[in-house]
Amino acid sequence: MKLKQRVVLLAILVVIFIFTKVFLIDNLDTSAANREDLRAFHRMMASLRVELDPRLDHTLQSPWEIAAQWVVPREVYPEETPELGAVMHAMATKKIIKADVGYKGTQLKALLILEGGQKVVFKPKRYARDYVVEGEPYAGYDRHNAEVAAFHLDRILGFRRAPLVVGRFVNLRTEIKPIATEQLLSTFLTLGNNTCFYGKCYYCRETEPACAEGDIMEGSVTLWLPDVWPLQKHRHPWGRTYREGKLARWEYDESYCDAVKKTSPYDAGPRLLDIIDTSIFDYLIGNADRHHYESFQDDEGASMLILLDNAKSFGNPSLDERSILAPLYQCCIIRVSTWNRLNYLKNGVLKSALKTAMSHDPISPVLSDPHLDALDQRLLSILATVKQCTDQFGPDVVLVEDRMTLSHL
């Protein structure tokens, strides 16, 4: 063999070796990541059932201090939270020391301060569990039980971006009225034998109060995020116009995602993938009302998209509003970790997991069976949507590796 041929052959072998090495390393990295995703899924499943227990072992901290220390830019709470049951027990039972009208918004709520100075948002029961909200996918009052269910779904999906929520019964006559501000107290009334209030908000009306059964009102309480983490509000790029006959650009422009990718904070960092995750989360719960969203302030796009205000969910189990998935099917990208988690939840696992996660909540059963069944059906639609994307563009384009190390030190 001539020298020139030997050199060429050697060069070919070197190239093959390099490509083989790179390919194997990539596959090993991917395989290791997938194995960690599976381990994380098993850890989540093992800790699904949260028993509300007041005991806090091995610490002198209050439940509020513990929960405040959990918050970091990319998580509201960490993967392993042995104190979660104690924090949620405190949310459901601690004495209410002040009650006021809720913060700004369109729906009825109250701002409560619990013993120890912790703020929580109380949303009252409006509907029976089997009530079906007809009309537009964003129609109706807030559903307090939807907040509870959405929090546990956030745990199951491994996002950990929703503030803690738990169901609670309050006695309006003995627990709220004696410590209510004048502004809140002025909205109380009695209808028959039931104590009611209508609060202060954009759509709050004296003619449409929320009423207890007698004096006992069922509701949800959402843990207020620590004041050291101020929030910044953003208009959702896939928000609706809420005007009859007027479409948002994303509703008629199939290339809309290309324009979004050119604007901050979606042109770099994790925010666009957070939007995709959120569209999946919202489609599962039937929330078509996320016109804005919050992140932490001054984050330059690095903060998570916080899953706040999930109460316009679980209204109609028969309505699968596909437009909620527009960020997914228009951008055709999804985190590998999200894709893996969704696949682990197939074949009835999602329904079973959520039912188990909510089983110890004070207002259990949180959801009716039709809503739980709808989750599994919607999951199949999400998986089919991703498959359409991979068939069109290939998995290397659609499945995005985006794992961020999270510190809870």
C-alpha positions in Angstrom: 0.0 0.0 0.0 1.4 3.3 -1.0 2.2 5.9 1.6 -0.5 8.3 0.3 -3.2 5.6 0.6 -2.0 4.7 4.1 -2.3 8.4 5.2 -5.8 8.6 3.7 -6.9 5.3 5.4 -5.4 6.5 8.7 -7.3 9.8 8.4 -10.6 8.0 7.8 -10.0 5.8 10.8 -9.3 8.8 13.0 -12.5 10.5 11.8 -14.5 7.3 12.5 -12.9 7.0 15.9 -13.8 10.6 16.8 -17.3 10.3 15.6 -17.8 7.0 17.4 -16.5 8.4 20.6 -18.7 11.5 20.4 -21.7 9.4 19.6 -21.0 7.0 22.5 -20.5 9.9 24.9 -23.7 11.6 23.8 -25.6 8.3 24.2 -24.1 7.7 27.6 -25.0 11.2 28.7 -28.5 10.8 27.4 -28.9 7.4 29.0 -27.6 8.7 32.3 -30.0 11.6 32.2 -32.9 9.3 31.3 -32.0 7.0 34.2 -32.0 10.0 36.6 -35.4 11.0 35.2 -36.7 7.5 36.0 -35.2 7.6 39.5 -36.7 11.0 40.1 -40.1 9.7 39.0 -39.9 6.7 41.4 -38.9 9.1 44.3 -41.9 11.3 43.5 -44.2 8.3 43.4 -42.9 7.0 46.8 -43.6 10.4 48.5 -47.0 11.1 46.8 -49.1 10.7 49.9 -48.7 13.7 52.1 -50.2 13.1 55.6 -50.9 16.4 57.4 -48.8 15.9 60.6 -47.9 18.8 63.0 -44.6 17.2 64.0 -41.4 18.9 62.8 -38.5 16.6 63.7 -34.9 17.7 64.0 -35.6 21.5 63.8 -36.6 24.4 65.9 -37.8 26.4 62.9 -41.4 27.2 62.3 -43.2 25.7 59.3 -43.2 29.2 57.7 -39.4 29.5 58.0 -38.9 26.1 56.5 -41.2 26.9 53.5 -39.5 30.2 53.0 -36.1 28.6 52.8 -37.3 26.2 50.1 -37.8 29.0 47.5 -35.0 29.4 44.9 -35.2 31.0 41.4 -36.2 27.7 39.7 -38.3 26.0 42.4 -40.9 26.9 45.0 -40.1 23.7 47.0 -37.4 21.1 46.6 -37.8 17.5 45.4 -37.4 16.0 48.8 -39.6 17.7 51.4 -40.1 15.6 54.5 -41.6 18.6 56.3 -44.3 19.2 53.6 -47.0 17.5 55.7 -46.2 19.7 58.7 -46.2 22.9 56.6 -49.6 22.0 55.0 -51.0 21.0 58.4 -50.1 24.5 59.7 -51.8 26.1 56.7 -55.0 24.1 57.4 -55.1 24.5 61.1 -53.2 27.5 62.4 -55.2 30.2 64.1 -56.3 33.1 61.8 -55.2 36.4 63.4 -56.3 38.8 60.6 -58.6 38.7 57.6 -58.8 41.3 54.8 -60.0 41.6 51.2 -57.9 39.8 48.6 -55.2 41.5 46.5 -56.2 42.9 43.2 -57.8 40.6 40.7 -61.1 39.7 39.0 -62.2 36.9 41.4 -63.3 36.7 45.0 -60.6 35.8 47.6 -59.6 36.9 51.1 -56.1 37.5 52.4 -55.6 35.8 55.8 -52.7 36.1 58.2 -52.1 33.0 60.3 -50.5 32.7 63.7 -46.8 33.3 63.2 -47.4 36.1 60.7 -47.8 33.9 57.6 -50.0 35.3 54.7 -52.2 32.9 52.8 -54.8 33.5 50.1 -58.3 32.0 50.9 -60.5 31.1 47.9 -64.1 30.0 48.9 -66.1 27.1 47.5 -68.5 28.1 44.8 -69.5 24.9 43.1 -70.3 21.3 44.1 -67.7 18.7 42.9 -69.9 17.4 40.1 -70.9 20.8 38.8 -70.0 21.4 35.1 -69.1 24.9 34.0 -70.5 25.4 30.6 -69.6 28.0 28.0 -66.1 29.4 27.2 -63.2 27.4 28.6 -62.4 30.4 31.0 -66.0 30.8 32.1 -67.3 30.7 35.7 -66.1 31.5 39.2 -62.7 30.4 40.5 -62.7 26.8 41.7 -61.1 26.4 45.1 -60.6 22.6 44.6 -58.8 23.3 41.3 -56.1 25.1 43.2 -55.5 22.1 45.5 -55.5 19.6 42.5 -53.2 21.9 40.4 -50.6 22.0 43.2 -50.4 18.2 43.5 -50.2 17.9 39.7 -47.3 20.3 39.8 -45.6 17.9 42.2 -46.4 14.9 40.0 -45.0 16.5 36.9 -41.8 17.4 38.7 -42.1 21.1 38.0 -42.3 22.3 41.6 -43.3 25.8 40.4 -46.7 26.2 42.1 -47.0 27.6 45.6 -48.3 25.2 48.3 -52.1 24.8 48.5 -54.3 22.9 50.9 -58.0 22.7 51.6 -59.4 24.3 54.8 -62.7 24.7 56.5 -63.3 28.0 58.3 -66.0 29.2 60.6 -66.9 32.6 59.2 -68.8 33.7 62.3 -66.1 32.8 64.9 -62.8 32.7 63.0 -63.2 35.5 60.4 -65.7 38.1 61.4 -64.1 39.0 64.8 -60.7 39.7 63.2 -61.8 41.0 59.8 -61.0 44.5 58.5 -63.8 46.9 58.1 -63.4 46.6 54.3 -64.0 42.9 54.4 -66.6 42.9 57.1 -68.7 45.4 55.1 -69.2 42.7 52.5 -70.7 40.1 54.8 -74.4 39.2 54.7 -76.8 36.4 55.7 -78.9 34.5 53.2 -81.3 32.2 54.9 -79.3 30.4 57.6 -76.0 30.8 55.7 -73.2 33.4 56.3 -71.9 34.9 53.1 -69.4 37.5 51.8 -68.7 39.0 48.4 -65.3 40.8 49.0 -63.7 43.3 46.8 -62.6 42.5 43.3 -63.3 43.4 39.7 -66.2 41.0 39.3 -67.3 40.9 43.0 -71.0 41.8 43.4 -73.3 41.8 46.4 -75.7 39.8 44.3 -73.2 37.0 43.8 -71.7 36.2 47.3 -70.0 33.0 48.3 -71.9 31.3 51.1 -71.0 28.9 53.8 -73.1 26.0 54.9 -74.4 27.7 58.0 -71.2 29.3 59.3 -68.7 26.7 57.9 -67.1 27.6 54.6 -65.0 25.2 52.6 -62.1 26.7 50.7 -58.4 26.5 49.7 -55.5 28.3 51.2 -52.4 29.2 49.1 -49.1 29.9 50.8 -47.9 33.5 50.1 -44.4 33.5 48.6 -41.7 35.1 50.8 -41.5 38.9 50.5 -37.8 38.6 49.8 -38.8 37.2 46.4 -40.9 40.0 44.8 -42.8 39.1 41.7 -42.8 40.5 38.2 -45.9 40.3 36.0 -45.6 39.5 32.3 -48.1 39.3 29.5 -48.4 35.8 28.3 -47.3 35.7 24.6 -50.1 33.2 23.9 -52.8 35.2 25.8 -56.3 35.5 24.5 -58.0 38.8 23.6 -61.2 38.0 25.4 -63.0 40.0 22.7 -65.6 38.4 20.6 -64.6 38.4 16.9 -61.0 39.5 17.6 -58.3 36.9 17.5 -54.8 37.2 19.0 -52.0 36.8 16.5 -51.1 33.3 17.6 -54.6 32.2 16.8 -54.2 32.8 13.0 -50.4 32.9 12.5 -48.9 29.4 12.5 -45.4 30.9 12.4 -46.0 33.0 15.5 -43.5 31.1 17.6 -40.7 32.2 15.3 -41.6 35.8 16.2 -41.7 35.0 19.9 -38.2 33.4 19.7 -36.8 36.7 18.6 -38.1 38.7 21.6 -36.7 38.8 25.2 -36.9 36.8 27.4 -37.8 34.0 25.0 -34.8 34.4 22.8 -32.4 32.9 25.4 -32.6 31.0 28.7 -35.3 28.7 30.0 -38.4 30.9 29.7 -39.7 29.6 26.4 -39.4 26.0 27.6 -41.2 27.1 30.8 -44.0 28.4 28.6 -44.2 25.0 26.9 -44.3 23.2 30.2 -47.0 25.5 31.4 -49.1 24.9 28.3 -48.9 21.2 29.1 -49.8 21.8 32.7 -52.7 24.1 31.7 -54.1 21.7 29.1 -54.2 18.9 31.6 -56.2 20.9 34.1 -58.3 22.7 31.5 -57.0 26.2 32.3 -57.5 28.5 29.3 -57.2 31.7 31.4 -53.4 32.3 31.8 -53.4 35.7 30.1 -50.4 36.8 32.3 -47.8 35.1 34.4 -45.4 35.9 37.1 -41.7 35.4 37.6 -39.3 36.7 40.2 -38.1 40.3 39.6 -34.8 41.2 38.0 -34.3 37.7 36.8 -33.2 38.5 33.3 -35.2 35.5 32.1 -33.6 33.0 34.4 -36.4 32.7 36.9 -39.1 30.0 36.6 -42.5 30.8 35.3 -44.4 30.6 38.6 -47.7 28.6 38.4 -49.9 31.0 40.3 -53.7 31.3 40.1 -54.8 27.9 38.8 -58.5 28.2 39.9 -60.0 28.6 36.4 -59.4 24.9 36.0 -61.3 21.6 36.2 -64.5 23.3 35.0 -65.7 20.9 32.3 -64.2 17.4 32.1 -65.7 16.9 28.6 -64.0 20.0 27.1 -60.5 19.5 25.9 -59.4 23.0 24.8 -56.7 22.2 22.3 -55.7 25.9 21.8 -54.1 25.8 25.3 -51.4 23.6 23.7 -50.6 26.3 21.0 -47.1 27.0 22.4 -46.3 23.3 22.1 -47.6 22.6 18.6 -46.5 25.9 17.2 -42.9 25.8 18.6 -42.6 22.0 18.5 -40.1 21.8 21.3 -40.3 20.2 24.8 -37.8 19.4 27.6 -36.5 15.9 27.5 -37.3 15.7 31.3 -40.9 16.7 30.7 -41.3 14.3 27.8 -39.9 11.4 30.0 -42.2 12.3 32.9 -45.3 12.4 30.7 -44.4 9.0 29.3 -44.0 7.5 32.8 -47.5 8.8 33.6 -49.3 6.9 30.8 -51.7 4.0 31.1 -53.7 5.4 34.0 -50.7 6.3 36.2 -51.5 10.0 36.2 -55.1 9.6 37.4 -54.0 7.2 40.1 -51.1 9.3 41.2 -53.2 12.5 41.5 -55.9 10.7 43.4 -53.3 9.3 45.9 -51.6 12.7 46.3 -54.9 14.4 47.2 -56.3 11.7 49.4 -55.2 13.2 52.7 -56.3 16.8 51.9 -58.9 18.1 54.4 -61.5 18.7 51.6 -60.9 15.2 50.0 -62.3 14.0 47.6 -60.9 17.0 45.8 -62.0 16.1 42.2 -64.9 14.1 40.8 -64.0 10.9 38.8 -64.8 12.5 35.4 -62.1 15.1 36.0 -59.6 12.5 36.9 -60.5 10.4 33.8 -60.1 13.6 31.6 -56.5 13.9 32.8 -55.5 10.6 31.3 -57.3 11.4 28.0 -55.6 14.8 27.7 -52.2 13.2 28.4 -52.7 11.0 25.4 -53.4 14.1 23.3 -50.2 15.8 24.5 -48.1 12.7 23.7 -49.7 12.5 20.2 -48.9 16.2 19.6 -45.3 15.7 20.5 -45.2 12.7 18.2 -46.5 14.8 15.3 -43.7 17.2 16.0 -41.0 14.5 16.0 -42.4 13.0 12.9 -42.1 16.4 11.1 -38.9 17.7 12.5 -37.1 14.8 14.2 -36.5 14.1 17.9 -33.1 15.9 17.9 -34.9 19.2 17.1 -38.0 18.6 19.3 -36.6 17.1 22.4 -34.5 19.7 24.1 -32.0 18.9 26.9 -32.4 21.6 29.5 -31.4 20.5 33.0 -30.5 23.1 35.5 -28.7 22.5 38.8 -30.9 23.8 41.6 -29.4 24.9 44.9 -31.2 24.7 48.2 -28.2 25.4 50.4 
